[in-house]
């Protein structure tokens, strides 16, 4: 899945979008990671070191 985001969005907002999509709603316990590092839900995207245009966030179950 690909989605454009605004730099002022919180990681939690992306998490919520995934919970609401049919393709991913069955996953209820997961984290979002960038380069193997779990992202804090209350961090604004613009404050994440290493996050640039074209970065890929991974959904990691567990």
N, CA, C and O atoms as a Tripos MOL2 file, in Angstrom:
@<TRIPOS>MOLECULE
protein
  248   247    62     0     0
PROTEIN
NO_CHARGES

@<TRIPOS>ATOM
      1 N           0.8420   -1.1650    0.0000 N.3       1 UNK1
      2 CA          0.0000    0.0000    0.0000 C.3       1 UNK1
      3 C           0.8910    1.2340    0.0000 C.2       1 UNK1
      4 O           1.9160    1.2740    0.6810 O.2       1 UNK1
      5 N           0.5050    2.2050   -0.7440 N.am      2 UNK2
      6 CA          1.2500    3.4570   -0.8240 C.3       2 UNK2
      7 C           0.3240    4.5940   -0.4040 C.2       2 UNK2
      8 O          -0.8560    4.6120   -0.7570 O.2       2 UNK2
      9 N           0.8680    5.5330    0.3450 N.am      3 UNK3
     10 CA          0.0580    6.6560    0.8140 C.3       3 UNK3
     11 C           0.9410    7.8750    1.0000 C.2       3 UNK3
     12 O           2.0080    7.7910    1.6080 O.2       3 UNK3
     13 N           0.4950    9.0070    0.4770 N.am      4 UNK4
     14 CA          1.2000   10.2570    0.7250 C.3       4 UNK4
     15 C           0.7620   10.7790    2.0780 C.2       4 UNK4
     16 O          -0.4010   10.6540    2.4610 O.2       4 UNK4
     17 N           1.7050   11.3640    2.7970 N.am      5 UNK5
     18 CA          1.4050   11.8960    4.1200 C.3       5 UNK5
     19 C           1.9150   13.3220    4.2390 C.2       5 UNK5
     20 O           2.7650   13.7730    3.4710 O.2       5 UNK5
     21 N           1.3740   14.0060    5.2160 N.am      6 UNK6
     22 CA          1.7890   15.3630    5.5270 C.3       6 UNK6
     23 C           2.8130   15.2840    6.6560 C.2       6 UNK6
     24 O           2.6760   14.4560    7.5570 O.2       6 UNK6
     25 N           3.8220   16.1220    6.6180 N.am      7 UNK7
     26 CA          4.8830   16.0550    7.6240 C.3       7 UNK7
     27 C           4.3960   16.3670    9.0330 C.2       7 UNK7
     28 O           5.0760   16.0360   10.0030 O.2       7 UNK7
     29 N           3.2290   16.9970    9.1650 N.am      8 UNK8
     30 CA          2.7130   17.3120   10.5020 C.3       8 UNK8
     31 C           1.8650   16.1760   11.0810 C.2       8 UNK8
     32 O           1.4110   16.2670   12.2220 O.2       8 UNK8
     33 N           1.6480   15.1150   10.3120 N.am      9 UNK9
     34 CA          0.8700   13.9710   10.8080 C.3       9 UNK9
     35 C           1.6530   13.2270   11.8810 C.2       9 UNK9
     36 O           2.8830   13.2200   11.8920 O.2       9 UNK9
     37 N           0.9090   12.6080   12.7720 N.am     10 UNK10
     38 CA          1.5020   11.7550   13.7940 C.3      10 UNK10
     39 C           1.5760   10.3230   13.2710 C.2      10 UNK10
     40 O           0.7770    9.9220   12.4250 O.2      10 UNK10
     41 N           2.5270    9.5670   13.7740 N.am     11 UNK11
     42 CA          2.6310    8.1490   13.4310 C.3      11 UNK11
     43 C           1.3030    7.4580   13.7510 C.2      11 UNK11
     44 O           0.8760    6.5680   13.0150 O.2      11 UNK11
     45 N           0.6580    7.8590   14.8300 N.am     12 UNK12
     46 CA         -0.6190    7.2740   15.2480 C.3      12 UNK12
     47 C          -1.6880    7.4110   14.1580 C.2      12 UNK12
     48 O          -2.5320    6.5270   14.0130 O.2      12 UNK12
     49 N          -1.6660    8.4950   13.4010 N.am     13 UNK13
     50 CA         -2.6560    8.6910   12.3410 C.3      13 UNK13
     51 C          -2.4830    7.6620   11.2280 C.2      13 UNK13
     52 O          -3.4720    7.1820   10.6740 O.2      13 UNK13
     53 N          -1.2590    7.3240   10.8990 N.am     14 UNK14
     54 CA         -1.0030    6.2900    9.8900 C.3      14 UNK14
     55 C          -1.4590    4.9370   10.4350 C.2      14 UNK14
     56 O          -2.0680    4.1430    9.7190 O.2      14 UNK14
     57 N          -1.1630    4.6890   11.6890 N.am     15 UNK15
     58 CA         -1.5900    3.4560   12.3580 C.3      15 UNK15
     59 C          -3.1070    3.3120   12.2650 C.2      15 UNK15
     60 O          -3.6100    2.2290   11.9640 O.2      15 UNK15
     61 N          -3.8330    4.3880   12.5190 N.am     16 UNK16
     62 CA         -5.2950    4.3690   12.4770 C.3      16 UNK16
     63 C          -5.8140    4.0940   11.0660 C.2      16 UNK16
     64 O          -6.7750    3.3440   10.8950 O.2      16 UNK16
     65 N          -5.1900    4.6910   10.0660 N.am     17 UNK17
     66 CA         -5.5900    4.4560    8.6690 C.3      17 UNK17
     67 C          -5.4700    2.9710    8.3410 C.2      17 UNK17
     68 O          -6.3480    2.4060    7.6890 O.2      17 UNK17
     69 N          -4.3970    2.3420    8.7880 N.am     18 UNK18
     70 CA         -4.2050    0.9170    8.5250 C.3      18 UNK18
     71 C          -5.2690    0.0710    9.2190 C.2      18 UNK18
     72 O          -5.7110   -0.9410    8.6740 O.2      18 UNK18
     73 N          -5.6780    0.4770   10.4090 N.am     19 UNK19
     74 CA         -6.7300   -0.2570   11.1250 C.3      19 UNK19
     75 C          -8.0740   -0.1620   10.4160 C.2      19 UNK19
     76 O          -8.9170   -1.0470   10.5640 O.2      19 UNK19
     77 N          -8.2800    0.8960    9.6510 N.am     20 UNK20
     78 CA         -9.5630    1.1180    8.9860 C.3      20 UNK20
     79 C          -9.6350    0.5650    7.5650 C.2      20 UNK20
     80 O         -10.7250    0.4990    6.9970 O.2      20 UNK20
     81 N          -8.5230    0.1710    6.9800 N.am     21 UNK21
     82 CA         -8.5080   -0.3550    5.6120 C.3      21 UNK21
     83 C          -8.8350   -1.8370    5.6070 C.2      21 UNK21
     84 O          -8.3680   -2.5910    6.4600 O.2      21 UNK21
     85 N          -9.6440   -2.2470    4.6340 N.am     22 UNK22
     86 CA        -10.0340   -3.6540    4.5250 C.3      22 UNK22
     87 C          -8.8350   -4.5850    4.4140 C.2      22 UNK22
     88 O          -8.8380   -5.6700    4.9950 O.2      22 UNK22
     89 N          -7.8230   -4.1760    3.6840 N.am     23 UNK23
     90 CA         -6.6650   -5.0410    3.4370 C.3      23 UNK23
     91 C          -5.7980   -5.2460    4.6760 C.2      23 UNK23
     92 O          -5.0380   -6.2120    4.7430 O.2      23 UNK23
     93 N          -5.9010   -4.3560    5.6500 N.am     24 UNK24
     94 CA         -5.0260   -4.4500    6.8180 C.3      24 UNK24
     95 C          -5.7610   -4.4510    8.1540 C.2      24 UNK24
     96 O          -5.1180   -4.5250    9.2010 O.2      24 UNK24
     97 N          -7.0820   -4.3720    8.1470 N.am     25 UNK25
     98 CA         -7.8370   -4.2500    9.4050 C.3      25 UNK25
     99 C          -7.7120   -5.4820   10.2980 C.2      25 UNK25
    100 O          -7.9570   -5.3860   11.5000 O.2      25 UNK25
    101 N          -7.3360   -6.6370    9.7430 N.am     26 UNK26
    102 CA         -7.1820   -7.8510   10.5490 C.3      26 UNK26
    103 C          -5.9400   -7.7960   11.4330 C.2      26 UNK26
    104 O          -5.8000   -8.5850   12.3680 O.2      26 UNK26
    105 N          -5.0480   -6.8690   11.1340 N.am     27 UNK27
    106 CA         -3.8450   -6.6930   11.9520 C.3      27 UNK27
    107 C          -4.1580   -5.6670   13.0400 C.2      27 UNK27
    108 O          -4.3830   -4.4930   12.7470 O.2      27 UNK27
    109 N          -4.1720   -6.1100   14.2730 N.am     28 UNK28
    110 CA         -4.5170   -5.1890   15.3570 C.3      28 UNK28
    111 C          -3.3420   -4.9090   16.2820 C.2      28 UNK28
    112 O          -3.3650   -3.9340   17.0330 O.2      28 UNK28
    113 N          -2.3330   -5.7390   16.2360 N.am     29 UNK29
    114 CA         -1.1620   -5.5560   17.0880 C.3      29 UNK29
    115 C           0.0650   -5.4440   16.1910 C.2      29 UNK29
    116 O           0.6530   -6.4500   15.7940 O.2      29 UNK29
    117 N           0.4380   -4.2150   15.8820 N.am     30 UNK30
    118 CA          1.5860   -4.0030   15.0020 C.3      30 UNK30
    119 C           2.2470   -2.6730   15.3160 C.2      30 UNK30
    120 O           1.6700   -1.8010   15.9650 O.2      30 UNK30
    121 N           3.4650   -2.5480   14.8390 N.am     31 UNK31
    122 CA          4.1720   -1.2780   14.9570 C.3      31 UNK31
    123 C           4.6100   -0.8510   13.5650 C.2      31 UNK31
    124 O           4.6840   -1.6620   12.6420 O.2      31 UNK31
    125 N           4.8950    0.4170   13.4370 N.am     32 UNK32
    126 CA          5.4520    0.9470   12.1990 C.3      32 UNK32
    127 C           6.9350    1.1720   12.4280 C.2      32 UNK32
    128 O           7.3430    1.7200   13.4520 O.2      32 UNK32
    129 N           7.7420    0.7380   11.4580 N.am     33 UNK33
    130 CA          9.1870    0.8610   11.5980 C.3      33 UNK33
    131 C           9.7950    1.5510   10.3910 C.2      33 UNK33
    132 O           9.3070    1.4350    9.2660 O.2      33 UNK33
    133 N          10.8660    2.2670   10.6550 N.am     34 UNK34
    134 CA         11.6890    2.8720    9.6110 C.3      34 UNK34
    135 C          13.1080    2.3930    9.8390 C.2      34 UNK34
    136 O          13.6870    2.6310   10.8990 O.2      34 UNK34
    137 N          13.6670    1.7200    8.8490 N.am     35 UNK35
    138 CA         15.0320    1.1910    8.9420 C.3      35 UNK35
    139 C          15.2330    0.3260   10.1870 C.2      35 UNK35
    140 O          16.2770    0.3910   10.8360 O.2      35 UNK35
    141 N          14.2180   -0.4860   10.5120 N.am     36 UNK36
    142 CA         14.3250   -1.4130   11.6340 C.3      36 UNK36
    143 C          14.0660   -0.8110   13.0030 C.2      36 UNK36
    144 O          14.1910   -1.5050   14.0130 O.2      36 UNK36
    145 N          13.7100    0.4620   13.0580 N.am     37 UNK37
    146 CA         13.4590    1.1370   14.3350 C.3      37 UNK37
    147 C          11.9650    1.4120   14.4710 C.2      37 UNK37
    148 O          11.3630    2.0330   13.5950 O.2      37 UNK37
    149 N          11.3640    0.9480   15.5730 N.am     38 UNK38
    150 CA          9.9420    1.1990   15.8200 C.3      38 UNK38
    151 C           9.7120    2.6790   16.0750 C.2      38 UNK38
    152 O          10.4990    3.3410   16.7520 O.2      38 UNK38
    153 N           8.6110    3.1870   15.5150 N.am     39 UNK39
    154 CA          8.2890    4.6040   15.6440 C.3      39 UNK39
    155 C           7.2850    4.8230   16.7640 C.2      39 UNK39
    156 O           6.3300    4.0610   16.9070 O.2      39 UNK39
    157 N           7.5010    5.8580   17.5500 N.am     40 UNK40
    158 CA          6.5960    6.2300   18.6300 C.3      40 UNK40
    159 C           5.3150    6.7960   18.0410 C.2      40 UNK40
    160 O           5.3660    7.6030   17.1130 O.2      40 UNK40
    161 N           4.1760    6.3880   18.5620 N.am     41 UNK41
    162 CA          2.8710    6.7960   18.0290 C.3      41 UNK41
    163 C           2.6310    8.2970   18.0770 C.2      41 UNK41
    164 O           1.8770    8.8280   17.2620 O.2      41 UNK41
    165 N           3.2560    8.9820   19.0120 N.am     42 UNK42
    166 CA          2.9580   10.3960   19.2110 C.3      42 UNK42
    167 C           4.0010   11.3240   18.6010 C.2      42 UNK42
    168 O           4.0480   12.5100   18.9270 O.2      42 UNK42
    169 N           4.8350   10.7880   17.7190 N.am     43 UNK43
    170 CA          5.8550   11.5800   17.0440 C.3      43 UNK43
    171 C           5.3180   12.1100   15.7260 C.2      43 UNK43
    172 O           4.7060   11.3740   14.9520 O.2      43 UNK43
    173 N           5.5510   13.3960   15.4740 N.am     44 UNK44
    174 CA          5.2040   13.9580   14.1690 C.3      44 UNK44
    175 C           6.2090   13.4380   13.1550 C.2      44 UNK44
    176 O           7.3910   13.2830   13.4590 O.2      44 UNK44
    177 N           5.7290   13.1690   11.9510 N.am     45 UNK45
    178 CA          6.5960   12.6030   10.9190 C.3      45 UNK45
    179 C           7.8100   13.4820   10.6580 C.2      45 UNK45
    180 O           8.9000   12.9620   10.4170 O.2      45 UNK45
    181 N           7.6480   14.8030   10.6990 N.am     46 UNK46
    182 CA          8.7680   15.7040   10.4120 C.3      46 UNK46
    183 C           9.8910   15.5980   11.4430 C.2      46 UNK46
    184 O          11.0040   16.0580   11.1910 O.2      46 UNK46
    185 N           9.6120   15.0010   12.5940 N.am     47 UNK47
    186 CA         10.6180   14.8730   13.6510 C.3      47 UNK47
    187 C          11.3320   13.5260   13.6510 C.2      47 UNK47
    188 O          12.1090   13.2370   14.5620 O.2      47 UNK47
    189 N          11.0790   12.7060   12.6470 N.am     48 UNK48
    190 CA         11.7100   11.3870   12.5740 C.3      48 UNK48
    191 C          12.9850   11.4880   11.7380 C.2      48 UNK48
    192 O          12.9460   11.7730   10.5410 O.2      48 UNK48
    193 N          14.1030   11.2480   12.3980 N.am     49 UNK49
    194 CA         15.3990   11.3050   11.7180 C.3      49 UNK49
    195 C          15.4590   10.2360   10.6360 C.2      49 UNK49
    196 O          15.1080    9.0800   10.8750 O.2      49 UNK49
    197 N          15.8990   10.6200    9.4590 N.am     50 UNK50
    198 CA         16.0570    9.6770    8.3560 C.3      50 UNK50
    199 C          14.8330    9.5070    7.4830 C.2      50 UNK50
    200 O          14.9010    8.8340    6.4550 O.2      50 UNK50
    201 N          13.7120   10.1000    7.8680 N.am     51 UNK51
    202 CA         12.4910   10.0020    7.0630 C.3      51 UNK51
    203 C          12.5320   11.0710    5.9810 C.2      51 UNK51
    204 O          12.5550   12.2660    6.2750 O.2      51 UNK51
    205 N          12.5420   10.6320    4.7310 N.am     52 UNK52
    206 CA         12.6190   11.5450    3.5910 C.3      52 UNK52
    207 C          11.5700   11.1550    2.5580 C.2      52 UNK52
    208 O          10.9060   10.1280    2.6980 O.2      52 UNK52
    209 N          11.4220   11.9730    1.5260 N.am     53 UNK53
    210 CA         10.5210   11.6180    0.4280 C.3      53 UNK53
    211 C          10.9120   10.2490   -0.1060 C.2      53 UNK53
    212 O          12.0840    9.9890   -0.3780 O.2      53 UNK53
    213 N           9.9360    9.3910   -0.2520 N.am     54 UNK54
    214 CA         10.1860    8.0550   -0.7770 C.3      54 UNK54
    215 C          10.5380    7.0200    0.2760 C.2      54 UNK54
    216 O          10.7360    5.8510   -0.0540 O.2      54 UNK54
    217 N          10.6200    7.4250    1.5380 N.am     55 UNK55
    218 CA         10.9040    6.4590    2.6030 C.3      55 UNK55
    219 C           9.7650    5.4500    2.6990 C.2      55 UNK55
    220 O           8.6170    5.7550    2.3770 O.2      55 UNK55
    221 N          10.1000    4.2600    3.1400 N.am     56 UNK56
    222 CA          9.1130    3.1930    3.2900 C.3      56 UNK56
    223 C           9.0150    2.8260    4.7650 C.2      56 UNK56
    224 O          10.0080    2.4860    5.4080 O.2      56 UNK56
    225 N           7.7930    2.9050    5.2810 N.am     57 UNK57
    226 CA          7.5350    2.4470    6.6450 C.3      57 UNK57
    227 C           7.0500    1.0090    6.5630 C.2      57 UNK57
    228 O           6.2080    0.6810    5.7280 O.2      57 UNK57
    229 N           7.5740    0.1580    7.4210 N.am     58 UNK58
    230 CA          7.1750   -1.2470    7.4280 C.3      58 UNK58
    231 C           6.2220   -1.5140    8.5780 C.2      58 UNK58
    232 O           6.3820   -0.9890    9.6800 O.2      58 UNK58
    233 N           5.2240   -2.3470    8.2930 N.am     59 UNK59
    234 CA          4.2920   -2.8090    9.3110 C.3      59 UNK59
    235 C           4.8650   -4.1050    9.8730 C.2      59 UNK59
    236 O           5.0610   -5.0780    9.1450 O.2      59 UNK59
    237 N           5.1290   -4.1040   11.1810 N.am     60 UNK60
    238 CA          5.7030   -5.2770   11.8310 C.3      60 UNK60
    239 C           4.7200   -5.7630   12.8890 C.2      60 UNK60
    240 O           4.4040   -5.0480   13.8400 O.2      60 UNK60
    241 N           4.2410   -6.9930   12.7060 N.am     61 UNK61
    242 CA          3.2660   -7.5510   13.6410 C.3      61 UNK61
    243 C           3.9500   -7.9790   14.9320 C.2      61 UNK61
    244 O           5.1130   -8.3810   14.9600 O.2      61 UNK61
    245 N           3.1610   -7.8690   15.9980 N.am     62 UNK62
    246 CA          3.6810   -8.3540   17.2690 C.3      62 UNK62
    247 C           3.7060   -7.3610   18.3560 C.2      62 UNK62
    248 O           4.1280   -7.6750   19.4690 O.2      62 UNK62
@<TRIPOS>BOND
     1     1     2 1
     2     2     3 1
     3     3     4 2
     4     3     5 am
     5     5     6 1
     6     6     7 1
     7     7     8 2
     8     7     9 am
     9     9    10 1
    10    10    11 1
    11    11    12 2
    12    11    13 am
    13    13    14 1
    14    14    15 1
    15    15    16 2
    16    15    17 am
    17    17    18 1
    18    18    19 1
    19    19    20 2
    20    19    21 am
    21    21    22 1
    22    22    23 1
    23    23    24 2
    24    23    25 am
    25    25    26 1
    26    26    27 1
    27    27    28 2
    28    27    29 am
    29    29    30 1
    30    30    31 1
    31    31    32 2
    32    31    33 am
    33    33    34 1
    34    34    35 1
    35    35    36 2
    36    35    37 am
    37    37    38 1
    38    38    39 1
    39    39    40 2
    40    39    41 am
    41    41    42 1
    42    42    43 1
    43    43    44 2
    44    43    45 am
    45    45    46 1
    46    46    47 1
    47    47    48 2
    48    47    49 am
    49    49    50 1
    50    50    51 1
    51    51    52 2
    52    51    53 am
    53    53    54 1
    54    54    55 1
    55    55    56 2
    56    55    57 am
    57    57    58 1
    58    58    59 1
    59    59    60 2
    60    59    61 am
    61    61    62 1
    62    62    63 1
    63    63    64 2
    64    63    65 am
    65    65    66 1
    66    66    67 1
    67    67    68 2
    68    67    69 am
    69    69    70 1
    70    70    71 1
    71    71    72 2
    72    71    73 am
    73    73    74 1
    74    74    75 1
    75    75    76 2
    76    75    77 am
    77    77    78 1
    78    78    79 1
    79    79    80 2
    80    79    81 am
    81    81    82 1
    82    82    83 1
    83    83    84 2
    84    83    85 am
    85    85    86 1
    86    86    87 1
    87    87    88 2
    88    87    89 am
    89    89    90 1
    90    90    91 1
    91    91    92 2
    92    91    93 am
    93    93    94 1
    94    94    95 1
    95    95    96 2
    96    95    97 am
    97    97    98 1
    98    98    99 1
    99    99   100 2
   100    99   101 am
   101   101   102 1
   102   102   103 1
   103   103   104 2
   104   103   105 am
   105   105   106 1
   106   106   107 1
   107   107   108 2
   108   107   109 am
   109   109   110 1
   110   110   111 1
   111   111   112 2
   112   111   113 am
   113   113   114 1
   114   114   115 1
   115   115   116 2
   116   115   117 am
   117   117   118 1
   118   118   119 1
   119   119   120 2
   120   119   121 am
   121   121   122 1
   122   122   123 1
   123   123   124 2
   124   123   125 am
   125   125   126 1
   126   126   127 1
   127   127   128 2
   128   127   129 am
   129   129   130 1
   130   130   131 1
   131   131   132 2
   132   131   133 am
   133   133   134 1
   134   134   135 1
   135   135   136 2
   136   135   137 am
   137   137   138 1
   138   138   139 1
   139   139   140 2
   140   139   141 am
   141   141   142 1
   142   142   143 1
   143   143   144 2
   144   143   145 am
   145   145   146 1
   146   146   147 1
   147   147   148 2
   148   147   149 am
   149   149   150 1
   150   150   151 1
   151   151   152 2
   152   151   153 am
   153   153   154 1
   154   154   155 1
   155   155   156 2
   156   155   157 am
   157   157   158 1
   158   158   159 1
   159   159   160 2
   160   159   161 am
   161   161   162 1
   162   162   163 1
   163   163   164 2
   164   163   165 am
   165   165   166 1
   166   166   167 1
   167   167   168 2
   168   167   169 am
   169   169   170 1
   170   170   171 1
   171   171   172 2
   172   171   173 am
   173   173   174 1
   174   174   175 1
   175   175   176 2
   176   175   177 am
   177   177   178 1
   178   178   179 1
   179   179   180 2
   180   179   181 am
   181   181   182 1
   182   182   183 1
   183   183   184 2
   184   183   185 am
   185   185   186 1
   186   186   187 1
   187   187   188 2
   188   187   189 am
   189   189   190 1
   190   190   191 1
   191   191   192 2
   192   191   193 am
   193   193   194 1
   194   194   195 1
   195   195   196 2
   196   195   197 am
   197   197   198 1
   198   198   199 1
   199   199   200 2
   200   199   201 am
   201   201   202 1
   202   202   203 1
   203   203   204 2
   204   203   205 am
   205   205   206 1
   206   206   207 1
   207   207   208 2
   208   207   209 am
   209   209   210 1
   210   210   211 1
   211   211   212 2
   212   211   213 am
   213   213   214 1
   214   214   215 1
   215   215   216 2
   216   215   217 am
   217   217   218 1
   218   218   219 1
   219   219   220 2
   220   219   221 am
   221   221   222 1
   222   222   223 1
   223   223   224 2
   224   223   225 am
   225   225   226 1
   226   226   227 1
   227   227   228 2
   228   227   229 am
   229   229   230 1
   230   230   231 1
   231   231   232 2
   232   231   233 am
   233   233   234 1
   234   234   235 1
   235   235   236 2
   236   235   237 am
   237   237   238 1
   238   238   239 1
   239   239   240 2
   240   239   241 am
   241   241   242 1
   242   242   243 1
   243   243   244 2
   244   243   245 am
   245   245   246 1
   246   246   247 1
   247   247   248 2
@<TRIPOS>SUBSTRUCTURE
     1 UNK1         2 RESIDUE 1 A UNK
     2 UNK2         6 RESIDUE 1 A UNK
     3 UNK3        10 RESIDUE 1 A UNK
     4 UNK4        14 RESIDUE 1 A UNK
     5 UNK5        18 RESIDUE 1 A UNK
     6 UNK6        22 RESIDUE 1 A UNK
     7 UNK7        26 RESIDUE 1 A UNK
     8 UNK8        30 RESIDUE 1 A UNK
     9 UNK9        34 RESIDUE 1 A UNK
    10 UNK10       38 RESIDUE 1 A UNK
    11 UNK11       42 RESIDUE 1 A UNK
    12 UNK12       46 RESIDUE 1 A UNK
    13 UNK13       50 RESIDUE 1 A UNK
    14 UNK14       54 RESIDUE 1 A UNK
    15 UNK15       58 RESIDUE 1 A UNK
    16 UNK16       62 RESIDUE 1 A UNK
    17 UNK17       66 RESIDUE 1 A UNK
    18 UNK18       70 RESIDUE 1 A UNK
    19 UNK19       74 RESIDUE 1 A UNK
    20 UNK20       78 RESIDUE 1 A UNK
    21 UNK21       82 RESIDUE 1 A UNK
    22 UNK22       86 RESIDUE 1 A UNK
    23 UNK23       90 RESIDUE 1 A UNK
    24 UNK24       94 RESIDUE 1 A UNK
    25 UNK25       98 RESIDUE 1 A UNK
    26 UNK26      102 RESIDUE 1 A UNK
    27 UNK27      106 RESIDUE 1 A UNK
    28 UNK28      110 RESIDUE 1 A UNK
    29 UNK29      114 RESIDUE 1 A UNK
    30 UNK30      118 RESIDUE 1 A UNK
    31 UNK31      122 RESIDUE 1 A UNK
    32 UNK32      126 RESIDUE 1 A UNK
    33 UNK33      130 RESIDUE 1 A UNK
    34 UNK34      134 RESIDUE 1 A UNK
    35 UNK35      138 RESIDUE 1 A UNK
    36 UNK36      142 RESIDUE 1 A UNK
    37 UNK37      146 RESIDUE 1 A UNK
    38 UNK38      150 RESIDUE 1 A UNK
    39 UNK39      154 RESIDUE 1 A UNK
    40 UNK40      158 RESIDUE 1 A UNK
    41 UNK41      162 RESIDUE 1 A UNK
    42 UNK42      166 RESIDUE 1 A UNK
    43 UNK43      170 RESIDUE 1 A UNK
    44 UNK44      174 RESIDUE 1 A UNK
    45 UNK45      178 RESIDUE 1 A UNK
    46 UNK46      182 RESIDUE 1 A UNK
    47 UNK47      186 RESIDUE 1 A UNK
    48 UNK48      190 RESIDUE 1 A UNK
    49 UNK49      194 RESIDUE 1 A UNK
    50 UNK50      198 RESIDUE 1 A UNK
    51 UNK51      202 RESIDUE 1 A UNK
    52 UNK52      206 RESIDUE 1 A UNK
    53 UNK53      210 RESIDUE 1 A UNK
    54 UNK54      214 RESIDUE 1 A UNK
    55 UNK55      218 RESIDUE 1 A UNK
    56 UNK56      222 RESIDUE 1 A UNK
    57 UNK57      226 RESIDUE 1 A UNK
    58 UNK58      230 RESIDUE 1 A UNK
    59 UNK59      234 RESIDUE 1 A UNK
    60 UNK60      238 RESIDUE 1 A UNK
    61 UNK61      242 RESIDUE 1 A UNK
    62 UNK62      246 RESIDUE 1 A UNK
